[in-house]
């Protein structure tokens, strides 16, 4: 055998039954985990899109079916806050390090505060978006709660 082609890595070595079984179990568990995470993400998207559609129908702002299309969903989000769809270009602020991120974050909170005002809720509820997981609860609350009168 030519020493040039010799290697310490066993190319043609077949695994035993135990190693193959363990590899199959690990692969199956990882595939099941990724499928579960994917289904969870799809369920969250459907739930949030339905709540955005419901908010749009309740406030009579924007086009409700925009909630199901990703880019149009951002335009609907701006319309629900009372802004033009052209404000979507403010996402370009994220290209500016630090100051752009802060500015876009503040604008994000401000739009949610305006959506809360348009749903006849107190504006400070928009700051609920700062809490991790609050972005999933806030649209659900706005979509499925009854209108309340604000104390002026």
C-alpha positions as CSV (number, residue, x, y, z in Angstrom):
1,X,0.0,0.0,0.0
2,X,1.3,3.4,-0.9
3,X,2.2,5.5,2.3
4,X,1.0,8.6,0.5
5,X,-2.6,7.5,0.7
6,X,-2.5,6.2,4.3
7,X,-4.4,8.1,6.9
8,X,-5.3,7.8,10.6
9,X,-8.9,8.6,9.8
10,X,-10.8,5.4,9.2
11,X,-12.6,6.0,5.9
12,X,-14.2,2.6,5.4
13,X,-14.7,1.7,9.0
14,X,-18.4,0.9,9.5
15,X,-19.9,1.7,12.9
16,X,-21.2,-1.0,15.2
17,X,-24.9,-1.4,15.9
18,X,-24.7,0.5,19.2
19,X,-23.0,3.6,17.6
20,X,-25.5,3.6,14.7
21,X,-28.4,3.3,17.1
22,X,-27.1,6.2,19.3
23,X,-26.5,8.3,16.3
24,X,-30.0,7.6,15.0
25,X,-31.5,8.5,18.4
26,X,-29.5,11.8,18.6
27,X,-30.5,12.7,15.0
28,X,-34.1,12.0,15.6
29,X,-34.2,14.0,18.8
30,X,-32.5,17.0,17.1
31,X,-34.9,16.8,14.2
32,X,-37.9,16.6,16.6
33,X,-36.6,19.6,18.5
34,X,-36.2,21.7,15.3
35,X,-39.7,20.7,14.1
36,X,-41.1,21.6,17.5
37,X,-39.4,25.0,17.5
38,X,-40.5,25.6,13.9
39,X,-44.1,24.8,14.8
40,X,-43.9,27.1,17.8
41,X,-42.6,30.0,15.6
42,X,-45.3,29.4,13.0
43,X,-48.0,29.4,15.8
44,X,-46.6,32.7,17.2
45,X,-46.6,34.3,13.7
46,X,-50.2,33.2,13.1
47,X,-51.3,34.4,16.5
48,X,-49.6,37.8,16.1
49,X,-50.8,38.3,12.5
50,X,-54.4,37.5,13.6
51,X,-54.2,40.0,16.4
52,X,-52.8,42.7,14.2
53,X,-55.6,42.0,11.7
54,X,-58.1,42.3,14.5
55,X,-56.6,45.6,15.7
56,X,-56.8,46.9,12.2
57,X,-60.4,45.9,11.9
58,X,-61.3,47.4,15.3
59,X,-59.6,50.8,14.7
60,X,-60.5,50.9,11.0
61,X,-57.0,51.9,10.1
62,X,-54.9,50.2,7.4
63,X,-55.7,47.2,5.4
64,X,-56.3,44.1,7.6
65,X,-54.9,41.5,5.3
66,X,-51.5,43.3,5.4
67,X,-51.0,41.5,8.7
68,X,-50.2,38.2,6.9
69,X,-47.5,39.5,4.6
70,X,-44.2,40.3,6.3
71,X,-43.2,43.6,4.7
72,X,-46.7,44.8,4.4
73,X,-47.2,43.9,8.1
74,X,-44.6,46.6,9.0
75,X,-46.6,49.1,6.9
76,X,-49.8,48.1,8.7
77,X,-48.0,48.5,12.0
78,X,-47.1,52.1,11.1
79,X,-50.6,52.8,9.8
80,X,-52.1,51.5,13.1
81,X,-49.9,54.1,14.9
82,X,-51.2,56.8,12.6
83,X,-48.0,57.1,10.5
84,X,-47.5,56.9,6.8
85,X,-46.1,53.7,5.3
86,X,-43.0,55.7,4.1
87,X,-41.7,55.6,7.7
88,X,-40.6,52.1,7.0
89,X,-37.4,53.6,5.7
90,X,-36.6,54.5,9.3
91,X,-35.4,50.9,9.5
92,X,-32.3,52.2,7.8
93,X,-31.5,54.0,11.1
94,X,-30.4,50.6,12.3
95,X,-27.4,50.9,10.0
96,X,-26.0,53.7,12.2
97,X,-24.3,52.1,15.2
98,X,-25.5,52.9,18.7
99,X,-27.4,56.2,18.0
100,X,-29.4,54.7,15.2
101,X,-30.3,51.6,17.3
102,X,-31.4,53.8,20.1
103,X,-33.4,56.1,17.8
104,X,-35.2,53.2,16.1
105,X,-35.9,51.6,19.5
106,X,-37.5,54.8,20.7
107,X,-39.5,55.2,17.6
108,X,-40.6,51.5,17.9
109,X,-41.9,52.2,21.5
110,X,-43.5,55.5,20.3
111,X,-45.5,53.7,17.5
112,X,-46.8,51.1,20.0
113,X,-47.8,53.9,22.3
114,X,-49.7,55.5,19.5
115,X,-51.4,52.2,18.6
116,X,-52.5,51.9,22.2
117,X,-54.0,55.4,22.1
118,X,-55.8,54.6,18.8
119,X,-57.3,51.5,20.6
120,X,-58.6,53.7,23.4
121,X,-56.1,52.4,25.9
122,X,-53.6,54.4,28.0
123,X,-50.4,55.2,26.0
124,X,-48.1,53.9,28.7
125,X,-49.1,50.4,27.7
126,X,-46.9,50.8,24.6
127,X,-43.9,50.6,26.9
128,X,-44.9,47.0,27.6
129,X,-43.0,46.2,24.4
130,X,-39.8,46.7,26.4
131,X,-40.5,43.7,28.5
132,X,-39.2,40.4,27.0
133,X,-42.3,38.6,25.7
134,X,-44.3,41.8,25.9
135,X,-44.5,42.0,22.2
136,X,-46.5,38.8,22.1
137,X,-48.9,39.9,24.8
138,X,-49.5,43.5,23.9
139,X,-51.1,42.9,20.5
140,X,-53.3,40.1,22.0
141,X,-54.4,42.5,24.7
142,X,-55.2,45.3,22.2
143,X,-57.0,43.0,19.8
144,X,-59.2,41.1,22.3
145,X,-60.0,43.6,25.0
146,X,-63.0,45.8,25.1
147,X,-62.7,49.5,24.7
148,X,-62.3,51.5,27.9
149,X,-62.7,55.1,28.5
150,X,-59.5,57.0,29.6
151,X,-59.6,59.2,32.6
152,X,-58.7,62.7,31.4
